[in-house]
Amino acid sequence: MDGTALSEGEARTLWQAFSAYMEEHRGDLGGFAKSQGFVSAHPRSERGRAVLVLSKTAPQEEYGAVAKPVDAGGGKGRRRR
């Protein structure tokens, strides 16, 4: 929350609330944030772990697919003709 990590127990409880809310209100990150007293909620992946970043100041971003990383191999893959 605003840069402060929760204990594992608090984090699990919050994830459960987030999951339940999102099942009922698909894509409504701002609504979840507001229900918990925050301005925004941003699900992220950090080092292969799911993280939910809540903030009282950061604006809400749209919920969407995470962009795939750009190929660092110089584009030497197979091309369709």
Residue, then its C-alpha position, 0 to 999 in steps of 0.5 A: m500500500d503506497g510502497t509499504a508491503l503488508s504481512e503475508g496474512e494481511a496480503r492474503t486477506l486482501w487478495q481474497a477480497f480482491s478476487a471476490y470483488m473482481e468475480e462480481h465486478r469484472g474489470d472494476l479496479g477503481g471500484f475495488a480500490k474505493s471499497q477499500g479506501f484507496v484511489s487505485a488498485h493495480p495488479r502486477s507481476e513482480r519476479g514471477r509473483a502476483v502483486l496488488v499495488l494499492s494507492k491513496t494518491a496514484p490515479q487508476e489505470e485501465y485494466g488490460a493485458v500486460a504487454k509482452p516483452v520485446d524480443a531482444g534477439g534482434g528479430k532473427g526469428r522466422r518470418r511469414r512471407 
